[in-house]
């Protein structure tokens, strides 16, 4: 359970990284479109590749999410493609053409960003739910382990008490008798032929 929980925590962190890279794609594409700087577009491409690498890692860790991750990967590619289209329109045609692509319904930059964000949030919600279930299972396991340890400690204490009682009942009286016999021998008339009771 602990290993599974650590995997879920890793997946949660990966999803946060993916969100960051996606925001970076949006930011750099927007910057490139408005400023015409190709370097910003290259930064967007680098962040796209990082976001896809995170998606591949998530799919490898959790094959059950394959369909959702493939959808998110396609959304990332679509977002970047429409971003490139928007960049080209801003640079070659003008502000109005770039704005149309940005605000175009369903296939525009803003709507692609929203769709991607929604799909990512769905997956994140499922991973968070699974992590919560694993945390609960781990908490229950820890509680059971604590109870078991308490029970084992009580049994150990009981065994120690029984051993102490046996020592008190069997061994201590024998030691006292032996001590008395030695005292009688040492204080007597030094008759070593006399029988001692043990």
Secondary structure in CASP SS format (residue, H / E / C, confidence):
PFRMAT SS
TARGET T0000
AUTHOR 0000-0000-0000
METHOD secondary structure of the structure
MODEL  1
X C 1.00
X H 1.00
X H 1.00
X H 1.00
X H 1.00
X H 1.00
X H 1.00
X H 1.00
X H 1.00
X H 1.00
X H 1.00
X H 1.00
X H 1.00
X H 1.00
X H 1.00
X H 1.00
X H 1.00
X H 1.00
X H 1.00
X H 1.00
X H 1.00
X H 1.00
X H 1.00
X H 1.00
X H 1.00
X H 1.00
X H 1.00
X H 1.00
X H 1.00
X H 1.00
X H 1.00
X H 1.00
X H 1.00
X H 1.00
X H 1.00
X C 1.00
X C 1.00
X H 1.00
X H 1.00
X H 1.00
X H 1.00
X H 1.00
X H 1.00
X H 1.00
X H 1.00
X H 1.00
X H 1.00
X H 1.00
X H 1.00
X H 1.00
X H 1.00
X H 1.00
X H 1.00
X H 1.00
X H 1.00
X H 1.00
X H 1.00
X H 1.00
X H 1.00
X H 1.00
X H 1.00
X C 1.00
X H 1.00
X H 1.00
X H 1.00
X H 1.00
X H 1.00
X H 1.00
X H 1.00
X H 1.00
X H 1.00
X H 1.00
X H 1.00
X H 1.00
X H 1.00
X H 1.00
X H 1.00
X H 1.00
X H 1.00
X H 1.00
X H 1.00
X H 1.00
X H 1.00
X H 1.00
X H 1.00
X H 1.00
X H 1.00
X H 1.00
X H 1.00
X H 1.00
X H 1.00
X H 1.00
X C 1.00
X C 1.00
X H 1.00
X H 1.00
X H 1.00
X H 1.00
X H 1.00
X H 1.00
X H 1.00
X H 1.00
X H 1.00
X C 1.00
X C 1.00
X C 1.00
X C 1.00
X C 1.00
X H 1.00
X H 1.00
X H 1.00
X H 1.00
X H 1.00
X H 1.00
X H 1.00
X H 1.00
X H 1.00
X H 1.00
X H 1.00
X H 1.00
X H 1.00
X H 1.00
X H 1.00
X H 1.00
X H 1.00
X H 1.00
X H 1.00
X H 1.00
X H 1.00
X H 1.00
X H 1.00
X H 1.00
X H 1.00
X H 1.00
X H 1.00
X H 1.00
X H 1.00
X H 1.00
X H 1.00
X H 1.00
X H 1.00
X H 1.00
X H 1.00
X H 1.00
X H 1.00
X H 1.00
X H 1.00
X H 1.00
X H 1.00
X H 1.00
X H 1.00
X H 1.00
X H 1.00
X H 1.00
X H 1.00
X H 1.00
X H 1.00
X H 1.00
X H 1.00
X H 1.00
X H 1.00
X H 1.00
X H 1.00
X H 1.00
X H 1.00
X H 1.00
X H 1.00
X H 1.00
X H 1.00
X H 1.00
X H 1.00
X H 1.00
X H 1.00
X H 1.00
X H 1.00
X H 1.00
X H 1.00
X H 1.00
X H 1.00
X H 1.00
X H 1.00
X H 1.00
X H 1.00
X H 1.00
X H 1.00
X H 1.00
X H 1.00
X C 1.00
X C 1.00
X C 1.00
X C 1.00
X C 1.00
X C 1.00
X C 1.00
X C 1.00
X C 1.00
X C 1.00
X C 1.00
END
